[in-house]
Amino acid sequence: MQRGSDRLSRHRDDEMKHELQGLLRSGHPTRSEEWNDPEPTADDDPQVWGGPVVPGDEGASLEGVRLELARILGRTSFPAGPVELVRVLRRQNAPDALTEAVAGLPRKEHYANVQELARALTGTEGTP
C-alpha cells in the first residue's frame, strides 16, 4: 500500500484511467459532446507551433512576427528604441534570434508600437 500525500484516492485514480483509455488507444478525443473538444487550427492562423518566429526566416510573416513580439513585449515597452527593446527582450527570455534581429536595427530609430517594430524587422511597408 502506498502512503503519501495523494489528493485522489486509488479508486478515483482507476476511474480516471478508465476515462482516458479510449483517448489513449485511439489517439483522438472520444467524447460524445463535440463542444468539449479542442478547436482545430485554422488555415490562416499564424504559425507558432514550429518554434520561435524569427524575422528573415521563410515562414516569418508580418503577422507572425507581430504576434511573437506582442506576446513577449506587451504594451508597456513602447515607445522605445532598439536598445531599450533588446533589454526588455532579454529580461523576458526571448529567443536569441529575435533579440539579435532587434539589436540589428538602427539605434536612432524609435518605434511607437509593435506594428512599427514588426514592419521594420520584416522589411514590409504599409500604412500606419
Secondary structure by P-SEA (a helix, b strand, c coil): cccccccccaaaaaaaaaaaaaaaaacccccccccccccccccccccccccccccccccccaaaaaaaaaaccccccccccaaaaaaaaaaacccaaaaaaaaacccccccccaaaaaaaaacccccc
